[in-house]
Amino acid sequence: MTPMTDDNSDLSYEQAREELVEVVRKLEAGGITLEESLALWERGEKLATLCQEWLDGARKKIDAAIADD
């Protein structure tokens, strides 16, 4: 798994998604401090945004390819 860092610039969609799944798993498992929960939540938000940007970019490419037909 990719280590949790604040630098998202070098994460692929798959890496970001995998890390997001891990963040959710840790939050659902509980047993962590409030500070740890908040840090994970913030990281999860950043990863979710990154994944959405990847998906939006893919959608635009698909739409452009369909329009070219």
mmCIF file of the N, C-alpha and C atoms, coordinates in Angstrom:
data_MODEL
# 
_entry.id   MODEL 
# 
loop_
_atom_site.group_PDB 
_atom_site.id 
_atom_site.type_symbol 
_atom_site.label_atom_id 
_atom_site.label_alt_id 
_atom_site.label_comp_id 
_atom_site.label_asym_id 
_atom_site.label_entity_id 
_atom_site.label_seq_id 
_atom_site.pdbx_PDB_ins_code 
_atom_site.Cartn_x 
_atom_site.Cartn_y 
_atom_site.Cartn_z 
_atom_site.occupancy 
_atom_site.B_iso_or_equiv 
_atom_site.pdbx_formal_charge 
_atom_site.auth_seq_id 
_atom_site.auth_comp_id 
_atom_site.auth_asym_id 
_atom_site.auth_atom_id 
_atom_site.pdbx_PDB_model_num 
ATOM 1   N N  . MET A 1 1  ? 0.830   -1.187 0.000   1.00 0.00 ? 1  MET A N  1 
ATOM 2   C CA . MET A 1 1  ? 0.000   0.000  0.000   1.00 0.00 ? 1  MET A CA 1 
ATOM 3   C C  . MET A 1 1  ? 0.872   1.247  0.000   1.00 0.00 ? 1  MET A C  1 
ATOM 4   N N  . THR A 1 2  ? 0.409   2.279  -0.663  1.00 0.00 ? 2  THR A N  1 
ATOM 5   C CA . THR A 1 2  ? 1.113   3.542  -0.697  1.00 0.00 ? 2  THR A CA 1 
ATOM 6   C C  . THR A 1 2  ? 1.047   4.185  0.683   1.00 0.00 ? 2  THR A C  1 
ATOM 7   N N  . PRO A 1 3  ? 2.145   4.675  1.201   1.00 0.00 ? 3  PRO A N  1 
ATOM 8   C CA . PRO A 1 3  ? 2.096   5.338  2.502   1.00 0.00 ? 3  PRO A CA 1 
ATOM 9   C C  . PRO A 1 3  ? 1.260   6.603  2.436   1.00 0.00 ? 3  PRO A C  1 
ATOM 10  N N  . MET A 1 4  ? 0.621   6.931  3.527   1.00 0.00 ? 4  MET A N  1 
ATOM 11  C CA . MET A 1 4  ? -0.207  8.126  3.560   1.00 0.00 ? 4  MET A CA 1 
ATOM 12  C C  . MET A 1 4  ? 0.678   9.353  3.648   1.00 0.00 ? 4  MET A C  1 
ATOM 13  N N  . THR A 1 5  ? 0.652   10.122 2.594   1.00 0.00 ? 5  THR A N  1 
ATOM 14  C CA . THR A 1 5  ? 1.399   11.371 2.550   1.00 0.00 ? 5  THR A CA 1 
ATOM 15  C C  . THR A 1 5  ? 0.455   12.457 2.098   1.00 0.00 ? 5  THR A C  1 
ATOM 16  N N  . ASP A 1 6  ? 0.867   13.699 2.246   1.00 0.00 ? 6  ASP A N  1 
ATOM 17  C CA . ASP A 1 6  ? 0.040   14.804 1.794   1.00 0.00 ? 6  ASP A CA 1 
ATOM 18  C C  . ASP A 1 6  ? 0.242   15.096 0.322   1.00 0.00 ? 6  ASP A C  1 
ATOM 19  N N  . ASP A 1 7  ? 1.252   14.493 -0.293  1.00 0.00 ? 7  ASP A N  1 
ATOM 20  C CA . ASP A 1 7  ? 1.556   14.754 -1.694  1.00 0.00 ? 7  ASP A CA 1 
ATOM 21  C C  . ASP A 1 7  ? 0.792   13.770 -2.566  1.00 0.00 ? 7  ASP A C  1 
ATOM 22  N N  . ASN A 1 8  ? -0.224  14.266 -3.252  1.00 0.00 ? 8  ASN A N  1 
ATOM 23  C CA . ASN A 1 8  ? -1.046  13.421 -4.120  1.00 0.00 ? 8  ASN A CA 1 
ATOM 24  C C  . ASN A 1 8  ? -0.559  13.420 -5.548  1.00 0.00 ? 8  ASN A C  1 
ATOM 25  N N  . SER A 1 9  ? 0.403   14.263 -5.892  1.00 0.00 ? 9  SER A N  1 
ATOM 26  C CA . SER A 1 9  ? 0.754   14.503 -7.279  1.00 0.00 ? 9  SER A CA 1 
ATOM 27  C C  . SER A 1 9  ? 1.264   13.272 -8.001  1.00 0.00 ? 9  SER A C  1 
ATOM 28  N N  . ASP A 1 10 ? 1.841   12.329 -7.285  1.00 0.00 ? 10 ASP A N  1 
ATOM 29  C CA . ASP A 1 10 ? 2.413   11.178 -7.965  1.00 0.00 ? 10 ASP A CA 1 
ATOM 30  C C  . ASP A 1 10 ? 1.588   9.908  -7.810  1.00 0.00 ? 10 ASP A C  1 
ATOM 31  N N  . LEU A 1 11 ? 0.375   10.024 -7.285  1.00 0.00 ? 11 LEU A N  1 
ATOM 32  C CA . LEU A 1 11 ? -0.481  8.853  -7.118  1.00 0.00 ? 11 LEU A CA 1 
ATOM 33  C C  . LEU A 1 11 ? -1.276  8.580  -8.388  1.00 0.00 ? 11 LEU A C  1 
ATOM 34  N N  . SER A 1 12 ? -1.298  7.330  -8.791  1.00 0.00 ? 12 SER A N  1 
ATOM 35  C CA . SER A 1 12 ? -2.189  6.935  -9.884  1.00 0.00 ? 12 SER A CA 1 
ATOM 36  C C  . SER A 1 12 ? -3.589  6.776  -9.317  1.00 0.00 ? 12 SER A C  1 
ATOM 37  N N  . TYR A 1 13 ? -4.564  6.630  -10.203 1.00 0.00 ? 13 TYR A N  1 
ATOM 38  C CA . TYR A 1 13 ? -5.933  6.409  -9.752  1.00 0.00 ? 13 TYR A CA 1 
ATOM 39  C C  . TYR A 1 13 ? -6.004  5.166  -8.873  1.00 0.00 ? 13 TYR A C  1 
ATOM 40  N N  . GLU A 1 14 ? -5.343  4.107  -9.313  1.00 0.00 ? 14 GLU A N  1 
ATOM 41  C CA . GLU A 1 14 ? -5.392  2.840  -8.573  1.00 0.00 ? 14 GLU A CA 1 
ATOM 42  C C  . GLU A 1 14 ? -4.772  2.977  -7.190  1.00 0.00 ? 14 GLU A C  1 
ATOM 43  N N  . GLN A 1 15 ? -3.668  3.695  -7.096  1.00 0.00 ? 15 GLN A N  1 
ATOM 44  C CA . GLN A 1 15 ? -3.019  3.903  -5.801  1.00 0.00 ? 15 GLN A CA 1 
ATOM 45  C C  . GLN A 1 15 ? -3.901  4.734  -4.874  1.00 0.00 ? 15 GLN A C  1 
ATOM 46  N N  . ALA A 1 16 ? -4.488  5.795  -5.417  1.00 0.00 ? 16 ALA A N  1 
ATOM 47  C CA . ALA A 1 16 ? -5.356  6.658  -4.611  1.00 0.00 ? 16 ALA A CA 1 
ATOM 48  C C  . ALA A 1 16 ? -6.575  5.879  -4.139  1.00 0.00 ? 16 ALA A C  1 
ATOM 49  N N  . ARG A 1 17 ? -7.166  5.086  -5.018  1.00 0.00 ? 17 ARG A N  1 
ATOM 50  C CA . ARG A 1 17 ? -8.343  4.292  -4.653  1.00 0.00 ? 17 ARG A CA 1 
ATOM 51  C C  . ARG A 1 17 ? -7.986  3.274  -3.580  1.00 0.00 ? 17 ARG A C  1 
ATOM 52  N N  . GLU A 1 18 ? -6.843  2.617  -3.736  1.00 0.00 ? 18 GLU A N  1 
ATOM 53  C CA . GLU A 1 18 ? -6.411  1.617  -2.763  1.00 0.00 ? 18 GLU A CA 1 
ATOM 54  C C  . GLU A 1 18 ? -6.188  2.255  -1.388  1.00 0.00 ? 18 GLU A C  1 
ATOM 55  N N  . GLU A 1 19 ? -5.545  3.412  -1.381  1.00 0.00 ? 19 GLU A N  1 
ATOM 56  C CA . GLU A 1 19 ? -5.306  4.093  -0.112  1.00 0.00 ? 19 GLU A CA 1 
ATOM 57  C C  . GLU A 1 19 ? -6.616  4.570  0.502   1.00 0.00 ? 19 GLU A C  1 
ATOM 58  N N  . LEU A 1 20 ? -7.547  5.029  -0.334  1.00 0.00 ? 20 LEU A N  1 
ATOM 59  C CA . LEU A 1 20 ? -8.856  5.462  0.159   1.00 0.00 ? 20 LEU A CA 1 
ATOM 60  C C  . LEU A 1 20 ? -9.597  4.298  0.808   1.00 0.00 ? 20 LEU A C  1 
ATOM 61  N N  . VAL A 1 21 ? -9.542  3.134  0.198   1.00 0.00 ? 21 VAL A N  1 
ATOM 62  C CA . VAL A 1 21 ? -10.165 1.944  0.780   1.00 0.00 ? 21 VAL A CA 1 
ATOM 63  C C  . VAL A 1 21 ? -9.561  1.650  2.152   1.00 0.00 ? 21 VAL A C  1 
ATOM 64  N N  . GLU A 1 22 ? -8.247  1.783  2.267   1.00 0.00 ? 22 GLU A N  1 
ATOM 65  C CA . GLU A 1 22 ? -7.571  1.539  3.541   1.00 0.00 ? 22 GLU A CA 1 
ATOM 66  C C  . GLU A 1 22 ? -7.979  2.569  4.594   1.00 0.00 ? 22 GLU A C  1 
ATOM 67  N N  . VAL A 1 23 ? -8.117  3.815  4.197   1.00 0.00 ? 23 VAL A N  1 
ATOM 68  C CA . VAL A 1 23 ? -8.554  4.866  5.116   1.00 0.00 ? 23 VAL A CA 1 
ATOM 69  C C  . VAL A 1 23 ? -9.948  4.535  5.644   1.00 0.00 ? 23 VAL A C  1 
ATOM 70  N N  . VAL A 1 24 ? -10.846 4.169  4.758   1.00 0.00 ? 24 VAL A N  1 
ATOM 71  C CA . VAL A 1 24 ? -12.211 3.829  5.165   1.00 0.00 ? 24 VAL A CA 1 
ATOM 72  C C  . VAL A 1 24 ? -12.204 2.626  6.101   1.00 0.00 ? 24 VAL A C  1 
ATOM 73  N N  . ARG A 1 25 ? -11.396 1.624  5.786   1.00 0.00 ? 25 ARG A N  1 
ATOM 74  C CA . ARG A 1 25 ? -11.318 0.433  6.632   1.00 0.00 ? 25 ARG A CA 1 
ATOM 75  C C  . ARG A 1 25 ? -10.878 0.807  8.044   1.00 0.00 ? 25 ARG A C  1 
ATOM 76  N N  . LYS A 1 26 ? -9.864  1.662  8.149   1.00 0.00 ? 26 LYS A N  1 
ATOM 77  C CA . LYS A 1 26 ? -9.370  2.070  9.462   1.00 0.00 ? 26 LYS A CA 1 
ATOM 78  C C  . LYS A 1 26 ? -10.416 2.872  10.227  1.00 0.00 ? 26 LYS A C  1 
ATOM 79  N N  . LEU A 1 27 ? -11.129 3.755  9.533   1.00 0.00 ? 27 LEU A N  1 
ATOM 80  C CA . LEU A 1 27 ? -12.169 4.536  10.191  1.00 0.00 ? 27 LEU A CA 1 
ATOM 81  C C  . LEU A 1 27 ? -13.310 3.638  10.669  1.00 0.00 ? 27 LEU A C  1 
ATOM 82  N N  . GLU A 1 28 ? -13.697 2.684  9.850   1.00 0.00 ? 28 GLU A N  1 
ATOM 83  C CA . GLU A 1 28 ? -14.779 1.778  10.229  1.00 0.00 ? 28 GLU A CA 1 
ATOM 84  C C  . GLU A 1 28 ? -14.387 0.866  11.381  1.00 0.00 ? 28 GLU A C  1 
ATOM 85  N N  . ALA A 1 29 ? -13.110 0.504  11.448  1.00 0.00 ? 29 ALA A N  1 
ATOM 86  C CA . ALA A 1 29 ? -12.644 -0.397 12.506  1.00 0.00 ? 29 ALA A CA 1 
ATOM 87  C C  . ALA A 1 29 ? -12.673 0.282  13.873  1.00 0.00 ? 29 ALA A C  1 
ATOM 88  N N  . GLY A 1 30 ? -12.509 1.595  13.888  1.00 0.00 ? 30 GLY A N  1 
ATOM 89  C CA . GLY A 1 30 ? -12.525 2.319  15.154  1.00 0.00 ? 30 GLY A CA 1 
ATOM 90  C C  . GLY A 1 30 ? -11.285 2.041  15.977  1.00 0.00 ? 30 GLY A C  1 
ATOM 91  N N  . GLY A 1 31 ? -11.383 2.359  17.265  1.00 0.00 ? 31 GLY A N  1 
ATOM 92  C CA . GLY A 1 31 ? -10.275 2.122  18.173  1.00 0.00 ? 31 GLY A CA 1 
ATOM 93  C C  . GLY A 1 31 ? -9.122  3.076  18.019  1.00 0.00 ? 31 GLY A C  1 
ATOM 94  N N  . ILE A 1 32 ? -9.357  4.208  17.378  1.00 0.00 ? 32 ILE A N  1 
ATOM 95  C CA . ILE A 1 32 ? -8.306  5.205  17.199  1.00 0.00 ? 32 ILE A CA 1 
ATOM 96  C C  . ILE A 1 32 ? -8.738  6.503  17.869  1.00 0.00 ? 32 ILE A C  1 
ATOM 97  N N  . THR A 1 33 ? -7.780  7.359  18.094  1.00 0.00 ? 33 THR A N  1 
ATOM 98  C CA . THR A 1 33 ? -8.086  8.617  18.776  1.00 0.00 ? 33 THR A CA 1 
ATOM 99  C C  . THR A 1 33 ? -8.858  9.554  17.844  1.00 0.00 ? 33 THR A C  1 
ATOM 100 N N  . LEU A 1 34 ? -9.437  10.571 18.461  1.00 0.00 ? 34 LEU A N  1 
ATOM 101 C CA . LEU A 1 34 ? -10.151 11.580 17.682  1.00 0.00 ? 34 LEU A CA 1 
ATOM 102 C C  . LEU A 1 34 ? -9.212  12.255 16.691  1.00 0.00 ? 34 LEU A C  1 
ATOM 103 N N  . GLU A 1 35 ? -8.010  12.562 17.134  1.00 0.00 ? 35 GLU A N  1 
ATOM 104 C CA . GLU A 1 35 ? -7.042  13.218 16.255  1.00 0.00 ? 35 GLU A CA 1 
ATOM 105 C C  . GLU A 1 35 ? -6.692  12.329 15.067  1.00 0.00 ? 35 GLU A C  1 
ATOM 106 N N  . GLU A 1 36 ? -6.490  11.033 15.338  1.00 0.00 ? 36 GLU A N  1 
ATOM 107 C CA . GLU A 1 36 ? -6.194  10.096 14.250  1.00 0.00 ? 36 GLU A CA 1 
ATOM 108 C C  . GLU A 1 36 ? -7.383  9.983  13.294  1.00 0.00 ? 36 GLU A C  1 
ATOM 109 N N  . SER A 1 37 ? -8.584  9.959  13.863  1.00 0.00 ? 37 SER A N  1 
ATOM 110 C CA . SER A 1 37 ? -9.790  9.889  13.032  1.00 0.00 ? 37 SER A CA 1 
ATOM 111 C C  . SER A 1 37 ? -9.914  11.106 12.131  1.00 0.00 ? 37 SER A C  1 
ATOM 112 N N  . LEU A 1 38 ? -9.663  12.270 12.689  1.00 0.00 ? 38 LEU A N  1 
ATOM 113 C CA . LEU A 1 38 ? -9.750  13.498 11.891  1.00 0.00 ? 38 LEU A CA 1 
ATOM 114 C C  . LEU A 1 38 ? -8.698  13.527 10.792  1.00 0.00 ? 38 LEU A C  1 
ATOM 115 N N  . ALA A 1 39 ? -7.490  13.089 11.113  1.00 0.00 ? 39 ALA A N  1 
ATOM 116 C CA . ALA A 1 39 ? -6.431  13.052 10.105  1.00 0.00 ? 39 ALA A CA 1 
ATOM 117 C C  . ALA A 1 39 ? -6.786  12.082 8.984   1.00 0.00 ? 39 ALA A C  1 
ATOM 118 N N  . LEU A 1 40 ? -7.315  10.925 9.355   1.00 0.00 ? 40 LEU A N  1 
ATOM 119 C CA . LEU A 1 40 ? -7.732  9.955  8.334   1.00 0.00 ? 40 LEU A CA 1 
ATOM 120 C C  . LEU A 1 40 ? -8.877  10.505 7.494   1.00 0.00 ? 40 LEU A C  1 
ATOM 121 N N  . TRP A 1 41 ? -9.832  11.160 8.133   1.00 0.00 ? 41 TRP A N  1 
ATOM 122 C CA . TRP A 1 41 ? -10.972 11.741 7.418   1.00 0.00 ? 41 TRP A CA 1 
ATOM 123 C C  . TRP A 1 41 ? -10.483 12.759 6.394   1.00 0.00 ? 41 TRP A C  1 
ATOM 124 N N  . GLU A 1 42 ? -9.580  13.640 6.817   1.00 0.00 ? 42 GLU A N  1 
ATOM 125 C CA . GLU A 1 42 ? -9.054  14.652 5.901   1.00 0.00 ? 42 GLU A CA 1 
ATOM 126 C C  . GLU A 1 42 ? -8.292  14.002 4.749   1.00 0.00 ? 42 GLU A C  1 
ATOM 127 N N  . ARG A 1 43 ? -7.505  12.971 5.054   1.00 0.00 ? 43 ARG A N  1 
ATOM 128 C CA . ARG A 1 43 ? -6.776  12.262 3.998   1.00 0.00 ? 43 ARG A CA 1 
ATOM 129 C C  . ARG A 1 43 ? -7.765  11.604 3.036   1.00 0.00 ? 43 ARG A C  1 
ATOM 130 N N  . GLY A 1 44 ? -8.808  11.014 3.590   1.00 0.00 ? 44 GLY A N  1 
ATOM 131 C CA . GLY A 1 44 ? -9.827  10.387 2.759   1.00 0.00 ? 44 GLY A CA 1 
ATOM 132 C C  . GLY A 1 44 ? -10.503 11.380 1.829   1.00 0.00 ? 44 GLY A C  1 
ATOM 133 N N  . GLU A 1 45 ? -10.780 12.571 2.329   1.00 0.00 ? 45 GLU A N  1 
ATOM 134 C CA . GLU A 1 45 ? -11.387 13.610 1.481   1.00 0.00 ? 45 GLU A CA 1 
ATOM 135 C C  . GLU A 1 45 ? -10.461 13.979 0.328   1.00 0.00 ? 45 GLU A C  1 
ATOM 136 N N  . LYS A 1 46 ? -9.168  14.124 0.624   1.00 0.00 ? 46 LYS A N  1 
ATOM 137 C CA . LYS A 1 46 ? -8.213  14.451 -0.433  1.00 0.00 ? 46 LYS A CA 1 
ATOM 138 C C  . LYS A 1 46 ? -8.128  13.337 -1.470  1.00 0.00 ? 46 LYS A C  1 
ATOM 139 N N  . LEU A 1 47 ? -8.111  12.106 -0.989  1.00 0.00 ? 47 LEU A N  1 
ATOM 140 C CA . LEU A 1 47 ? -8.039  10.966 -1.911  1.00 0.00 ? 47 LEU A CA 1 
ATOM 141 C C  . LEU A 1 47 ? -9.310  10.846 -2.743  1.00 0.00 ? 47 LEU A C  1 
ATOM 142 N N  . ALA A 1 48 ? -10.467 11.072 -2.126  1.00 0.00 ? 48 ALA A N  1 
ATOM 143 C CA . ALA A 1 48 ? -11.733 11.004 -2.858  1.00 0.00 ? 48 ALA A CA 1 
ATOM 144 C C  . ALA A 1 48 ? -11.768 12.078 -3.948  1.00 0.00 ? 48 ALA A C  1 
ATOM 145 N N  . THR A 1 49 ? -11.281 13.267 -3.629  1.00 0.00 ? 49 THR A N  1 
ATOM 146 C CA . THR A 1 49 ? -11.218 14.343 -4.622  1.00 0.00 ? 49 THR A CA 1 
ATOM 147 C C  . THR A 1 49 ? -10.298 13.962 -5.769  1.00 0.00 ? 49 THR A C  1 
ATOM 148 N N  . LEU A 1 50 ? -9.146  13.400 -5.440  1.00 0.00 ? 50 LEU A N  1 
ATOM 149 C CA . LEU A 1 50 ? -8.196  12.975 -6.470  1.00 0.00 ? 50 LEU A CA 1 
ATOM 150 C C  . LEU A 1 50 ? -8.819  11.905 -7.370  1.00 0.00 ? 50 LEU A C  1 
ATOM 151 N N  . CYS A 1 51 ? -9.481  10.925 -6.771  1.00 0.00 ? 51 CYS A N  1 
ATOM 152 C CA . CYS A 1 51 ? -10.134 9.884  -7.569  1.00 0.00 ? 51 CYS A CA 1 
ATOM 153 C C  . CYS A 1 51 ? -11.204 10.483 -8.473  1.00 0.00 ? 51 CYS A C  1 
ATOM 154 N N  . GLN A 1 52 ? -11.978 11.429 -7.943  1.00 0.00 ? 52 GLN A N  1 
ATOM 155 C CA . GLN A 1 52 ? -13.010 12.067 -8.752  1.00 0.00 ? 52 GLN A CA 1 
ATOM 156 C C  . GLN A 1 52 ? -12.400 12.825 -9.919  1.00 0.00 ? 52 GLN A C  1 
ATOM 157 N N  . GLU A 1 53 ? -11.273 13.481 -9.700  1.00 0.00 ? 53 GLU A N  1 
ATOM 158 C CA . GLU A 1 53 ? -10.596 14.196 -10.787 1.00 0.00 ? 53 GLU A CA 1 
ATOM 159 C C  . GLU A 1 53 ? -10.135 13.217 -11.865 1.00 0.00 ? 53 GLU A C  1 
ATOM 160 N N  . TRP A 1 54 ? -9.590  12.075 -11.459 1.00 0.00 ? 54 TRP A N  1 
ATOM 161 C CA . TRP A 1 54 ? -9.181  11.051 -12.427 1.00 0.00 ? 54 TRP A CA 1 
ATOM 162 C C  . TRP A 1 54 ? -10.384 10.574 -13.238 1.00 0.00 ? 54 TRP A C  1 
ATOM 163 N N  . LEU A 1 55 ? -11.496 10.310 -12.547 1.00 0.00 ? 55 LEU A N  1 
ATOM 164 C CA . LEU A 1 55 ? -12.689 9.814  -13.239 1.00 0.00 ? 55 LEU A CA 1 
ATOM 165 C C  . LEU A 1 55 ? -13.284 10.876 -14.161 1.00 0.00 ? 55 LEU A C  1 
ATOM 166 N N  . ASP A 1 56 ? -13.288 12.123 -13.718 1.00 0.00 ? 56 ASP A N  1 
ATOM 167 C CA . ASP A 1 56 ? -13.786 13.204 -14.572 1.00 0.00 ? 56 ASP A CA 1 
ATOM 168 C C  . ASP A 1 56 ? -12.935 13.339 -15.833 1.00 0.00 ? 56 ASP A C  1 
ATOM 169 N N  . GLY A 1 57 ? -11.619 13.223 -15.680 1.00 0.00 ? 57 GLY A N  1 
ATOM 170 C CA . GLY A 1 57 ? -10.723 13.291 -16.837 1.00 0.00 ? 57 GLY A CA 1 
ATOM 171 C C  . GLY A 1 57 ? -10.975 12.151 -17.808 1.00 0.00 ? 57 GLY A C  1 
ATOM 172 N N  . ALA A 1 58 ? -11.181 10.958 -17.265 1.00 0.00 ? 58 ALA A N  1 
ATOM 173 C CA . ALA A 1 58 ? -11.473 9.801  -18.120 1.00 0.00 ? 58 ALA A CA 1 
ATOM 174 C C  . ALA A 1 58 ? -12.796 9.995  -18.842 1.00 0.00 ? 58 ALA A C  1 
ATOM 175 N N  . ARG A 1 59 ? -13.792 10.538 -18.124 1.00 0.00 ? 59 ARG A N  1 
ATOM 176 C CA . ARG A 1 59 ? -15.108 10.777 -18.729 1.00 0.00 ? 59 ARG A CA 1 
ATOM 177 C C  . ARG A 1 59 ? -14.991 11.770 -19.884 1.00 0.00 ? 59 ARG A C  1 
ATOM 178 N N  . LYS A 1 60 ? -14.189 12.809 -19.695 1.00 0.00 ? 60 LYS A N  1 
ATOM 179 C CA . LYS A 1 60 ? -14.008 13.807 -20.759 1.00 0.00 ? 60 LYS A CA 1 
ATOM 180 C C  . LYS A 1 60 ? -13.347 13.181 -21.985 1.00 0.00 ? 60 LYS A C  1 
ATOM 181 N N  . LYS A 1 61 ? -12.368 12.313 -21.768 1.00 0.00 ? 61 LYS A N  1 
ATOM 182 C CA . LYS A 1 61 ? -11.705 11.638 -22.889 1.00 0.00 ? 61 LYS A CA 1 
ATOM 183 C C  . LYS A 1 61 ? -12.674 10.729 -23.633 1.00 0.00 ? 61 LYS A C  1 
ATOM 184 N N  . ILE A 1 62 ? -13.498 10.020 -22.895 1.00 0.00 ? 62 ILE A N  1 
ATOM 185 C CA . ILE A 1 62 ? -14.490 9.140  -23.528 1.00 0.00 ? 62 ILE A CA 1 
ATOM 186 C C  . ILE A 1 62 ? -15.496 9.956  -24.314 1.00 0.00 ? 62 ILE A C  1 
ATOM 187 N N  . ASP A 1 63 ? -15.991 11.027 -23.709 1.00 0.00 ? 63 ASP A N  1 
ATOM 188 C CA . ASP A 1 63 ? -16.956 11.896 -24.400 1.00 0.00 ? 63 ASP A CA 1 
ATOM 189 C C  . ASP A 1 63 ? -16.344 12.484 -25.682 1.00 0.00 ? 63 ASP A C  1 
ATOM 190 N N  . ALA A 1 64 ? -15.072 12.869 -25.607 1.00 0.00 ? 64 ALA A N  1 
ATOM 191 C CA . ALA A 1 64 ? -14.407 13.424 -26.786 1.00 0.00 ? 64 ALA A CA 1 
ATOM 192 C C  . ALA A 1 64 ? -14.245 12.367 -27.867 1.00 0.00 ? 64 ALA A C  1 
ATOM 193 N N  . ALA A 1 65 ? -13.923 11.156 -27.459 1.00 0.00 ? 65 ALA A N  1 
ATOM 194 C CA . ALA A 1 65 ? -13.770 10.065 -28.434 1.00 0.00 ? 65 ALA A CA 1 
ATOM 195 C C  . ALA A 1 65 ? -15.093 9.721  -29.096 1.00 0.00 ? 65 ALA A C  1 
ATOM 196 N N  . ILE A 1 66 ? -16.156 9.750  -28.326 1.00 0.00 ? 66 ILE A N  1 
ATOM 197 C CA . ILE A 1 66 ? -17.496 9.463  -28.883 1.00 0.00 ? 66 ILE A CA 1 
ATOM 198 C C  . ILE A 1 66 ? -17.904 10.571 -29.839 1.00 0.00 ? 66 ILE A C  1 
ATOM 199 N N  . ALA A 1 67 ? -17.597 11.821 -29.464 1.00 0.00 ? 67 ALA A N  1 
ATOM 200 C CA . ALA A 1 67 ? -17.950 12.953 -30.312 1.00 0.00 ? 67 ALA A CA 1 
ATOM 201 C C  . ALA A 1 67 ? -17.203 12.931 -31.639 1.00 0.00 ? 67 ALA A C  1 
ATOM 202 N N  . ASP A 1 68 ? -16.010 12.344 -31.657 1.00 0.00 ? 68 ASP A N  1 
ATOM 203 C CA . ASP A 1 68 ? -15.202 12.275 -32.879 1.00 0.00 ? 68 ASP A CA 1 
ATOM 204 C C  . ASP A 1 68 ? -15.725 11.237 -33.867 1.00 0.00 ? 68 ASP A C  1 
ATOM 205 N N  . ASP A 1 69 ? -16.575 10.339 -33.381 1.00 0.00 ? 69 ASP A N  1 
ATOM 206 C CA . ASP A 1 69 ? -17.105 9.291  -34.292 1.00 0.00 ? 69 ASP A CA 1 
ATOM 207 C C  . ASP A 1 69 ? -18.096 9.814  -35.271 1.00 0.00 ? 69 ASP A C  1 
# 
